[in-house]
Every structure is written in C-alpha cells, then in structure tokens.
Amino acid sequence: MRDKKDNATFDLPGFGPAAPLEPEAKRPPAPRPRRSGLKQEQLELLEPTDNSGLPVWVRDDKLDLTGLPVWAPD
C-alpha cells in the first residue's frame, strides 16, 4: 500500500507524465581540413653532449669530484 502523503506529490507542477521526445535531425559531419606536414628541425643545445645526450662533464676548479664547493683560504 502507498502512503497517503505520496498522493500530494503528484499534484505538484512538473511531475506529470513526460512528453515523448522527438529525435533531432542529424547533420553529416563537416569534412576535416588536411594538415600540412610541418617540417621538424634539430635544435642545437646550449652545452655540448655525449652520445647518450647528457651534457659532457667538465672539470671545475671551484668544485671537488663530488660537486661540492672547494673552500680555499683567502
């Protein structure tokens, strides 16, 4: 059995039976514009690299072999 309070809900506006939906007319998709192939160019890096692409290691007198600064007395 249904509760009597539920009957009041169907009297409110917007709770009536839904109208049947009409299908929208479908348009064929527009043809895609062709993309021209962009030419790629190799950019030169700021630092020289080895075969793996990593920067070439350069010895710096201000740094030790671990990369820490060398503290020299003034």
N, CA, C and O atoms as a DFTB+ gen file, in Angstrom:
296 C
 N C O
     1  1       0.830      -1.195       0.000
     2  2       0.000       0.000       0.000
     3  2       0.867       1.249       0.000
     4  3       1.974       1.274       0.538
     5  1       0.333       2.257      -0.609
     6  2       1.045       3.511      -0.691
     7  2       0.590       4.428       0.441
     8  3      -0.568       4.399       0.860
     9  1       1.514       5.232       0.918
    10  2       1.184       6.187       1.959
    11  2       0.342       7.303       1.359
    12  3       0.553       7.683       0.208
    13  1      -0.604       7.829       2.116
    14  2      -1.486       8.884       1.601
    15  2      -0.732      10.175       1.337
    16  3      -1.174      10.993       0.530
    17  1       0.398      10.372       2.002
    18  2       1.162      11.602       1.784
    19  2       1.795      11.627       0.389
    20  3       2.053      12.708      -0.140
    21  1       2.046      10.479      -0.211
    22  2       2.650      10.432      -1.534
    23  2       1.720      10.953      -2.618
    24  3       2.190      11.386      -3.670
    25  1       0.420      10.922      -2.389
    26  2      -0.523      11.388      -3.414
    27  2      -0.363      12.880      -3.669
    28  3      -0.610      13.339      -4.785
    29  1       0.042      13.645      -2.666
    30  2       0.184      15.091      -2.839
    31  2       1.352      15.418      -3.766
    32  3       1.350      16.468      -4.408
    33  1       2.325      14.559      -3.845
    34  2       3.496      14.826      -4.676
    35  2       3.122      14.888      -6.144
    36  3       3.678      15.704      -6.879
    37  1       2.215      14.071      -6.585
    38  2       1.858      14.031      -7.999
    39  2       0.993      15.205      -8.419
    40  3       0.788      15.415      -9.615
    41  1       0.480      15.977      -7.468
    42  2      -0.320      17.142      -7.803
    43  2       0.550      18.360      -8.086
    44  3       0.055      19.358      -8.610
    45  1       1.818      18.300      -7.755
    46  2       2.691      19.445      -7.977
    47  2       3.004      19.595      -9.466
    48  3       3.058      18.600     -10.190
    49  1       3.213      20.837      -9.930
    50  2       3.551      21.015     -11.343
    51  2       4.923      20.416     -11.649
    52  3       5.829      20.479     -10.817
    53  1       5.073      19.845     -12.821
    54  2       6.332      19.267     -13.249
    55  2       6.441      17.786     -12.980
    56  3       7.420      17.166     -13.394
    57  1       5.463      17.184     -12.293
    58  2       5.500      15.754     -12.002
    59  2       4.526      14.966     -12.872
    60  3       4.230      13.806     -12.587
    61  1       4.033      15.595     -13.926
    62  2       3.129      14.892     -14.832
    63  2       3.927      13.963     -15.737
    64  3       5.157      13.947     -15.689
    65  1       3.228      13.190     -16.561
    66  2       3.947      12.293     -17.473
    67  2       4.755      13.114     -18.485
    68  3       4.313      14.164     -18.950
    69  1       5.924      12.618     -18.804
    70  2       6.822      13.318     -19.725
    71  2       6.312      13.191     -21.149
    72  3       5.752      12.167     -21.541
    73  1       6.518      14.254     -21.915
    74  2       6.131      14.227     -23.331
    75  2       7.163      13.402     -24.091
    76  3       8.346      13.428     -23.751
    77  1       6.732      12.672     -25.110
    78  2       7.704      11.877     -25.873
    79  2       8.692      12.790     -26.598
    80  3       8.320      13.827     -27.147
    81  1       9.936      12.384     -26.584
    82  2      10.991      13.168     -27.235
    83  2      11.043      12.853     -28.716
    84  3      10.917      11.702     -29.133
    85  1      11.234      13.912     -29.507
    86  2      11.373      13.723     -30.945
    87  2      12.866      13.662     -31.267
    88  3      13.638      14.474     -30.757
    89  1      13.280      12.718     -32.099
    90  2      14.710      12.639     -32.429
    91  2      15.138      13.874     -33.221
    92  3      14.408      14.369     -34.079
    93  1      16.338      14.354     -32.909
    94  2      16.878      15.510     -33.617
    95  2      17.403      15.081     -34.983
    96  3      17.919      13.977     -35.154
    97  1      17.258      15.972     -35.935
    98  2      17.780      15.687     -37.270
    99  2      19.303      15.727     -37.206
   100  3      19.882      16.711     -36.745
   101  1      19.945      14.672     -37.661
   102  2      21.403      14.608     -37.620
   103  2      21.981      15.111     -38.929
   104  3      21.561      14.719     -40.018
   105  1      22.967      16.001     -38.783
   106  2      23.664      16.514     -39.949
   107  2      24.940      15.712     -40.144
   108  3      25.556      15.294     -39.163
   109  1      25.345      15.492     -41.372
   110  2      26.618      14.786     -41.573
   111  2      27.770      15.659     -41.078
   112  3      27.720      16.882     -41.208
   113  1      28.799      15.044     -40.517
   114  2      29.921      15.854     -40.012
   115  2      30.641      16.566     -41.152
   116  3      30.717      16.071     -42.276
   117  1      31.164      17.739     -40.822
   118  2      31.886      18.525     -41.821
   119  2      33.202      17.828     -42.146
   120  3      33.803      17.212     -41.266
   121  1      33.657      17.912     -43.385
   122  2      34.934      17.268     -43.727
   123  2      36.085      17.945     -42.988
   124  3      36.109      19.164     -42.819
   125  1      37.033      17.126     -42.554
   126  2      38.186      17.649     -41.820
   127  2      39.186      18.278     -42.789
   128  3      39.464      17.735     -43.858
   129  1      39.720      19.435     -42.392
   130  2      40.759      20.021     -43.248
   131  2      42.048      19.223     -43.099
   132  3      42.378      18.750     -42.011
   133  1      42.767      19.080     -44.199
   134  2      44.022      18.322     -44.172
   135  2      45.111      19.181     -43.568
   136  3      45.240      20.365     -43.879
   137  1      45.889      18.565     -42.703
   138  2      47.018      19.275     -42.103
   139  2      48.260      19.065     -42.961
   140  3      48.569      17.957     -43.401
   141  1      48.941      20.153     -43.175
   142  2      50.185      20.016     -43.914
   143  2      51.255      19.536     -42.939
   144  3      51.292      19.974     -41.789
   145  1      52.109      18.652     -43.389
   146  2      53.150      18.123     -42.529
   147  2      54.186      19.187     -42.200
   148  3      54.863      19.704     -43.089
   149  1      54.305      19.507     -40.926
   150  2      55.277      20.518     -40.521
   151  2      56.669      19.895     -40.507
   152  3      56.855      18.769     -40.044
   153  1      57.611      20.622     -41.005
   154  2      58.986      20.148     -41.023
   155  2      59.587      20.292     -39.635
   156  3      59.422      21.322     -38.981
   157  1      60.289      19.250     -39.187
   158  2      60.974      19.306     -37.903
   159  2      62.433      19.632     -38.146
   160  3      63.031      19.215     -39.139
   161  1      62.985      20.381     -37.221
   162  2      64.401      20.721     -37.334
   163  2      65.077      20.439     -36.000
   164  3      64.466      20.581     -34.942
   165  1      66.318      20.047     -36.058
   166  2      67.098      19.737     -34.865
   167  2      67.649      21.025     -34.280
   168  3      68.331      21.782     -34.970
   169  1      67.358      21.276     -33.011
   170  2      67.873      22.458     -32.350
   171  2      69.191      22.128     -31.673
   172  3      69.362      21.042     -31.120
   173  1      70.104      23.057     -31.719
   174  2      71.383      22.868     -31.058
   175  2      71.221      23.174     -29.577
   176  3      70.574      24.152     -29.203
   177  1      71.813      22.332     -28.737
   178  2      71.746      22.546     -27.305
   179  2      72.775      23.574     -26.887
   180  3      73.725      23.858     -27.616
   181  1      72.570      24.135     -25.691
   182  2      73.493      25.163     -25.208
   183  2      74.831      24.574     -24.804
   184  3      75.869      25.221     -24.946
   185  1      74.811      23.331     -24.293
   186  2      76.043      22.695     -23.851
   187  2      76.344      21.504     -24.750
   188  3      75.417      20.862     -25.246
   189  1      77.613      21.196     -24.971
   190  2      77.930      20.004     -25.770
   191  2      77.510      18.742     -25.027
   192  3      77.605      18.674     -23.802
   193  1      77.044      17.743     -25.773
   194  2      76.571      16.494     -25.173
   195  2      77.359      15.319     -25.727
   196  3      78.013      15.418     -26.765
   197  1      77.280      14.185     -24.999
   198  2      77.931      12.965     -25.478
   199  2      76.918      12.152     -26.286
   200  3      75.858      12.667     -26.639
   201  1      77.233      10.894     -26.580
   202  2      76.346      10.074     -27.415
   203  2      75.007       9.791     -26.747
   204  3      74.008       9.577     -27.433
   205  1      74.975       9.787     -25.419
   206  2      73.723       9.500     -24.718
   207  2      72.828      10.721     -24.617
   208  3      71.671      10.587     -24.218
   209  1      73.307      11.894     -24.957
   210  2      72.509      13.101     -24.873
   211  2      72.727      13.869     -23.583
   212  3      72.163      14.948     -23.403
   213  1      73.542      13.324     -22.677
   214  2      73.831      14.023     -21.431
   215  2      74.927      15.056     -21.659
   216  3      75.751      14.902     -22.560
   217  1      74.938      16.108     -20.843
   218  2      75.997      17.107     -21.001
   219  2      77.367      16.506     -20.715
   220  3      77.511      15.641     -19.851
   221  1      78.355      16.970     -21.440
   222  2      79.724      16.493     -21.253
   223  2      80.228      17.040     -19.922
   224  3      80.065      18.222     -19.620
   225  1      80.854      16.147     -19.117
   226  2      81.360      16.556     -17.815
   227  2      82.620      17.388     -18.007
   228  3      83.544      16.995     -18.721
   229  1      82.637      18.542     -17.356
   230  2      83.772      19.453     -17.444
   231  2      84.284      19.677     -16.029
   232  3      83.509      19.956     -15.114
   233  1      85.594      19.553     -15.857
   234  2      86.212      19.732     -14.535
   235  2      86.195      21.206     -14.183
   236  3      86.600      22.048     -14.983
   237  1      85.715      21.522     -12.959
   238  2      85.684      22.895     -12.469
   239  2      86.619      22.984     -11.270
   240  3      86.528      22.172     -10.349
   241  1      87.520      23.968     -11.276
   242  2      88.484      24.102     -10.183
   243  2      87.831      24.513      -8.873
   244  3      88.400      24.275      -7.808
   245  1      86.672      25.114      -8.920
   246  2      85.995      25.559      -7.708
   247  2      85.191      24.433      -7.059
   248  3      84.707      24.597      -5.939
   249  1      85.036      23.290      -7.741
   250  2      84.273      22.163      -7.214
   251  2      85.168      20.945      -7.097
   252  3      86.091      20.763      -7.891
   253  1      84.886      20.094      -6.083
   254  2      85.636      18.837      -5.986
   255  2      84.941      17.777      -6.846
   256  3      84.009      18.099      -7.583
   257  1      85.385      16.513      -6.762
   258  2      84.835      15.468      -7.634
   259  2      83.382      15.131      -7.321
   260  3      82.681      14.571      -8.164
   261  1      82.916      15.474      -6.097
   262  2      81.514      15.198      -5.741
   263  2      80.602      16.327      -6.127
   264  3      79.382      16.180      -6.048
   265  1      81.150      17.456      -6.545
   266  2      80.330      18.586      -6.932
   267  2      80.170      19.611      -5.827
   268  3      79.468      20.606      -6.004
   269  1      80.819      19.380      -4.670
   270  2      80.754      20.337      -3.578
   271  2      81.795      21.426      -3.766
   272  3      82.847      21.178      -4.355
   273  1      81.521      22.619      -3.280
   274  2      82.483      23.715      -3.464
   275  2      83.743      23.475      -2.644
   276  3      83.697      22.938      -1.538
   277  1      84.860      23.885      -3.211
   278  2      86.140      23.779      -2.527
   279  2      86.359      25.062      -1.744
   280  3      86.339      26.154      -2.312
   281  1      86.568      24.928      -0.435
   282  2      86.783      26.105       0.423
   283  2      88.273      26.391       0.487
   284  3      89.031      25.682       1.149
   285  1      88.668      27.414      -0.196
   286  2      90.083      27.793      -0.214
   287  2      90.271      29.010       0.688
   288  3      89.443      29.921       0.687
   289  1      91.366      29.027       1.463
   290  2      91.600      30.218       2.311
   291  2      91.890      31.441       1.427
   292  3      92.531      31.336       0.381
   293  1      91.411      32.569       1.869
   294  2      91.616      33.807       1.093
   295  2      92.987      34.343       1.257
   296  3      93.320      35.374       0.674
